[in-house]
Amino acid sequence: MTFKSIISSDKLVSILTIGFFSVFLLAATMDISHFSNIINTLFGQAANLFGPFWQWLMVGNFIFALVVALSPAGRMTLGKRAKPEISTFRWLSMIMCTLLAGGGVFWSAAEPVYHFMSVPPTFSDVESASSSAVSAALSQSFFHWGFLAWAVLGTLSTIILMHAHHQKGLKLRPRALLYPLFGKRLENHWFGAVVDTVSIIGVAAGTIGPIGFLASQLGYSVESLFGVENSLTLQLCILSAVVAAYSISAFSGMDKGLQWLSKVNVIGAVGLLVAVLILGPTTFIFEQFGQAFGHYVVNFPSMSLGEHDAGWMTGWTWFFWGWFIGFAPMMAIFIAKISDGRSIRNLVFAVAVCAPIATNFWFSALGGTGIFFELTQAGSISAPLADAGLPAVLIAMLQQLPLQFILVPAFLLLTTTFVATTGDSMAYSIAVVTSQNTTPSKYHRLFWALMLGIVAGVLLMAGEGGLGALQSFIVITAAPVSLLVAVTLVCAPMTIREMMRQNAEANTAEMVPASPRV
């Protein structure tokens, strides 16, 4: 009796994934304190063991992607279409909004200010909270949300998946990344199901965390602005509204809800960026962006591969690398679904070069404005940061700008729609992996969209440590996923070599004239 005759691979992935989160929630609700301690211990062990490896993996992935894009192979088209079906604007919008997510609003304001108040190890010779610390703070933030982070989310993995799917007929799922090594042997094998499950758990943890933290952040914002207590009831109401929004979008389909959300996000982000540039310290933002980006490029080797304090690296760089690596296989599936007809060069430069630079400028605008206010009036930003943590920075910064009564709710709405876009796209990707068909039904998409929200709600009710445990668990799940991502450094050249061979054969066939009829 074969594995396939007992249970299908797709069903096994669903069973394993749902079973895991059921056990996770049960353990969290029974004794959240003890459970959090276990997770935090494993988190520290995983970060210390894999952190240095992740540093080399991120650099290797980025450099290899650039080499491929700049080589003759970069001209090759991915997928089966001669031209893209989705317009360039919509394509870039969906990529930017999904990959940047709510972190693009939340972290862009908070992280630069945090590094300004406490300078990172790379810039240990710079005095914290001084004018010279501005470039250091921004460049460290650029590094965490820059070239390496974006490259691992959707370059080499996307190339492998698109070739395996469109040219070899495999389903779009993480196990397809191993096709160059194993062929189709993993299509109905239990190991393939395990690979998919680990990838789903990693991306689900990385998505559920921001959804839950959005509810707590918006709860804090409502309390600080309107005096309404930031209670569990308020947070659950906010969470319900967010889940309802992206569930409706997931139900309507990628060509409707998700594209509409992404378009709204980009237009809203550009509008708010212009507002901050006009109302905020315009000259300061542009000057600091140029200086910080220069520092980022100059210090790129030391920030990428330098050996710094393990505690600091665990809390910042290794945490972010674990988060992004955990997202990588499923995010690559999403990008593969929308990139049919794009060239390898288009893909790599859009994802690994243009998107990071745009993100860096966004961080300069929000984070730089917060730093400017802290420089001109000490304590205006750092005091709320010390009292209420990172969620307080965005509100504190916006409240010092003109038209704050418009900007504050607008930014909170933008954060919500960004998180909703990520929830929608990741629910779609999970449904693709667990579905019997390449295009999952709307009810299948709706199920996973609601599942993400339900888990976030249960963890909110479990107490403050619930979402924190899930946040730490992201790094733990990234450990096995990183091994899968590392294998792509071997599978990618094998895939590209085969693509070039097929292109050469196709060109030769076109050049051979037909035999004359006798």
C-alpha positions, 0 to 999 in steps of 0.5 A, spaced: 500 500 500 503 506 497 503 513 501 498 516 496 493 510 497 492 512 504 492 519 504 493 524 499 499 529 500 495 535 500 490 533 505 496 531 509 499 538 509 492 540 512 492 535 517 499 537 520 498 544 519 492 544 523 494 539 528 500 543 529 496 550 531 491 546 535 497 543 539 500 550 539 494 554 542 492 548 547 499 549 550 499 557 550 492 557 553 493 552 559 499 555 561 502 561 557 507 563 562 511 556 562 509 556 555 513 562 553 519 560 557 520 554 553 519 558 546 524 563 548 529 558 550 528 555 544 528 562 540 535 563 543 538 557 542 535 557 534 538 564 533 545 562 536 546 556 532 543 558 526 544 566 526 551 566 523 549 561 518 543 566 516 548 571 515 552 568 510 545 565 506 542 572 506 549 575 502 550 569 498 542 569 495 543 576 494 549 576 490 547 570 486 541 573 484 544 579 482 549 575 478 544 571 474 540 578 473 546 581 470 548 575 466 545 573 459 540 568 463 537 575 465 534 576 459 530 569 459 522 569 460 519 566 466 512 562 465 509 561 459 506 567 457 510 572 452 508 578 455 505 579 462 498 579 464 498 584 470 500 591 468 507 593 471 504 598 476 499 592 479 505 587 479 509 592 483 504 594 487 502 587 489 509 585 491 511 591 495 504 591 499 505 584 500 512 583 502 513 590 506 506 589 510 504 592 516 512 592 518 513 598 513 509 603 517 510 600 524 517 599 524 519 604 519 517 609 524 520 605 530 526 602 529 530 608 526 528 612 533 530 606 537 537 605 534 538 613 534 537 612 542 541 606 542 547 606 537 548 599 534 554 595 534 557 596 527 557 604 529 559 603 536 564 609 536 558 614 535 555 617 541 547 615 542 542 620 541 547 625 537 547 628 530 552 623 528 547 618 530 542 619 525 546 616 519 547 610 523 540 609 526 537 610 519 543 605 515 542 600 520 534 600 519 536 600 511 540 594 512 534 590 516 529 592 510 534 592 504 537 588 499 538 582 503 531 582 506 528 583 499 532 578 495 531 572 499 523 573 499 522 572 491 528 571 487 532 565 486 526 561 489 521 564 485 525 562 478 526 555 481 518 555 482 516 558 476 520 553 472 518 547 475 511 549 475 510 552 468 515 547 464 515 541 468 508 541 471 509 541 478 504 544 483 506 551 486 508 549 493 515 549 497 517 542 495 518 544 488 524 548 490 527 541 490 525 539 483 532 539 480 535 534 485 529 529 486 525 530 480 517 529 481 519 523 487 517 528 492 510 530 489 506 524 493 511 523 498 511 524 506 517 528 506 514 533 501 508 534 505 513 535 511 517 540 507 510 544 505 508 544 512 514 547 515 514 552 510 506 554 511 507 554 519 513 559 518 509 564 514 503 563 518 507 565 524 510 571 521 503 573 518 499 571 525 504 575 529 503 582 525 495 581 525 495 580 532 500 586 534 496 590 529 490 589 534 494 591 540 497 597 536 491 600 534 488 599 541 493 603 544 492 608 538 485 609 540 486 609 547 491 615 546 487 619 542 480 618 544 481 615 551 478 609 550 481 603 554 485 599 550 482 592 553 481 585 550 474 587 548 477 593 544 483 589 541 478 583 539 473 588 535 479 591 531 482 584 530 475 582 527 474 588 523 481 586 520 480 579 519 473 580 515 476 585 511 482 581 508 477 575 508 472 578 503 478 580 499 481 573 499 474 570 497 473 575 492 480 573 488 487 575 487 484 579 480 479 583 484 480 584 492 488 583 492 489 587 486 484 593 489 487 593 496 495 593 493 493 599 489 489 603 494 496 601 499 500 604 494 496 610 492 495 611 500 502 610 501 505 615 496 500 620 498 502 620 506 509 620 504 508 626 500 504 629 506 510 628 511 515 631 506 511 637 505 509 638 513 515 635 516 523 636 515 523 636 508 531 638 507 533 633 513 529 627 510 533 628 504 539 629 506 539 624 511 537 619 506 543 620 502 548 620 508 545 614 511 544 610 504 552 612 503 553 609 510 549 603 508 553 601 502 560 603 505 558 598 512 554 593 508 560 588 509 561 589 516 553 589 517 552 583 513 558 578 516 560 582 522 561 578 528 557 583 533 554 582 540 550 575 540 544 578 544 543 584 540 544 580 534 538 575 536 534 581 538 535 585 531 538 582 525 538 574 527 530 575 528 529 579 522 533 574 518 529 568 521 522 572 520 524 573 512 527 566 511 521 563 514 516 567 509 521 566 503 518 559 500 511 561 501 512 568 498 516 566 492 509 562 491 505 568 491 510 572 486 510 566 482 503 566 481 503 574 479 510 574 475 508 570 468 511 573 462 516 577 466 524 576 465 529 574 470 532 581 470 525 584 471 524 580 477 531 580 480 531 588 479 524 589 481 524 585 488 532 585 490 534 593 488 528 597 486 523 595 492 529 596 497 531 603 495 524 605 495 523 602 502 529 605 505 526 612 503 520 610 506 524 609 513 527 615 512 521 619 511 517 616 517 523 614 522 527 620 520 522 625 522 521 622 529 529 623 529 528 630 527 523 631 533 527 628 538 533 632 536 530 638 536 526 637 543 529 631 547 524 627 550 518 628 545 519 621 542 524 617 546 519 618 552 513 615 549 518 610 547 520 608 554 513 609 557 509 604 551 514 601 547 515 601 539 508 602 538 508 609 541 513 612 536 508 613 530 503 616 534 508 621 538 511 623 531 505 624 527 502 628 533 507 633 532 506 634 525 500 639 522 494 636 520 495 631 525 487 630 526 488 627 518 495 624 518 494 619 525 487 616 522 490 616 515 496 612 517 493 607 522 488 606 516 494 604 512 497 600 517 491 596 517 490 595 509 498 593 509 497 588 514 490 586 510 494 585 504 499 580 507 493 576 510 490 576 504 496 574 499 498 569 505 492 565 505 491 565 498 498 562 498 497 557 503 490 555 499 495 554 493 499 549 497 494 545 500 489 545 495 488 539 490 488 544 484 493 550 482 487 555 483 484 554 490 477 555 490 474 561 494 472 557 500 478 554 501 482 561 501 476 563 505 478 558 510 485 559 511 484 567 511 479 565 517 484 560 520 489 566 521 485 570 524 482 565 529 489 563 531 491 571 532 484 572 536 486 566 541 493 568 542 490 575 544 486 572 549 491 567 552 495 574 554 500 578 553 505 572 552 501 569 547 503 573 541 510 574 543 511 566 544 508 566 536 513 572 534 519 568 538 517 561 534 518 565 527 525 564 528 524 557 531 521 555 524 526 559 520 531 554 522 528 548 518 526 553 512 533 556 512 536 549 510 530 549 504 532 556 502 540 554 502 538 548 497 536 553 492 543 556 492 544 549 488 538 548 485 538 555 482 544 554 477 541 547 475 534 550 473 538 556 470 542 551 466 536 547 464 532 553 462 538 556 457 539 549 454 531 549 452 532 556 450 538 554 445 534 548 443 528 552 441 532 557 437 536 552 433 529 549 431 526 555 429 533 557 425 532 550 421 529 551 415 523 546 413 525 540 408 522 542 401 517 538 398 518 533 393 
